[in-house]
Amino acid sequence: MALSNDFRAMVQDISASYDVRKGELSALRHQMHKMLDEFRKEKKEEFKKLGDERKKEISDIKQRVSDLKHDLRASLQEFRKTTFAEIHKGAEERKEEVSHALKTFRKEVLNTFRHEREDMASSWQELVASMKEKRAGKEPGHYEKTGPEKAVHEKRAHHKNRKAAKTRH
């Protein structure tokens, strides 16, 4: 009986030890679940906080991009406006310069042509008069100019006087 009592005591010790270990494991398990729940809560809060920060950062970046687009659009618009105004002004100035140059050129060419034509007409009239005198037996240059010959001769003299006056200035 002593053996059976010892065996019983041993079984009871093992059972008590098992119950103690079972209780410790249950407490450990409960504590572990509690720790995991707290860990999950903390991480969830941290992730939420981090997500909110990221959302705010993204919102700020979007706002900066929007502001940059607006500034760029305004700068481009001002650049276009200024550039087109300068181009238009330059074109008007060039147009005036070209117009003035053409007027000056036309005036000079036409004046030169007119003077050459008058000189040629005068020379022609003098040649005709000289030929008339030679045919009439007079010496050239000693005749009275009348009518159109006189007008051409006076124009030619006036032109020469004007030309001389211009070169003095």
Number of C-alpha atoms within 10 A of each C-alpha: 6 7 8 9 10 11 12 12 12 12 12 12 12 12 12 12 12 12 12 12 12 12 12 12 12 12 12 12 12 12 12 12 12 12 12 12 12 12 12 12 12 12 12 12 12 12 12 12 12 12 12 12 12 12 12 12 12 12 12 12 12 12 12 12 12 12 12 12 12 12 12 12 12 12 12 12 12 12 12 12 12 12 12 12 12 12 12 12 12 12 12 12 12 12 12 12 12 12 12 12 12 12 12 12 12 12 12 12 12 12 12 12 12 12 16 13 12 17 19 14 16 22 15 13 18 18 13 13 19 18 15 14 16 12 10 9 9 13 12 14 11 10 12 8 15 9 7 11 17 14 13 20 20 13 15 20 14 12 15 13 11 11 11 11 10 8 7 6 5
